[in-house]
Amino acid sequence: MLNAHGVCYEVYRRKHDVRMQVEKRREKEYLISRHIHAVLDRKINR
């Protein structure tokens, strides 16, 4: 948690605003990775 998001788990657990920032960042990274996967999958399966 600390290396990936710069927040230790204890702070993440206690502070709602920090948790929401981390979760929004995680969701954005997930959507970007899904997009990259889809693009690569289309190129491979041509």
N, C-alpha and C positions, 0 to 999 in steps of 0.2 A: 504494500500500500504506500509506504513512504517513498520508495524508489519510483514507482509508476505515477503517483499523483502528488507527491510532495507533502502528504499529510499522514501523520501516524494514525493508526487505527483508533486509538483512544479519542483523539480529537474528532475523527470522522464519526465515531459512535455518539459523542456527546453533543456536537453542534449541528443543528439541522441545516443551517445555511451552507456550511462546508460540505455536508453530505449531498445537498442538492447540486452544488457546483461540480463535485466529483461525478455524480451520476449523470449530469448533463454532458460532461466531457466524455464519459465512458460511452454514452449513447451516440454522441457525434462520431467518435472513433469507430464504433461498431458499424454505423451506417456507411462511413467512408470505406471500411474494409469490405462490406457487402457489395458496394458499388465496384470497387476494384476487382473483386472476385467475379462479378457478373461480366465485366469488360474482358477480363482474361479468359473466362469460360467461353465467351462468344468468339474470341480470336482463335482459341484452340480448336473449337468444334466447327470451324468453317468448312 
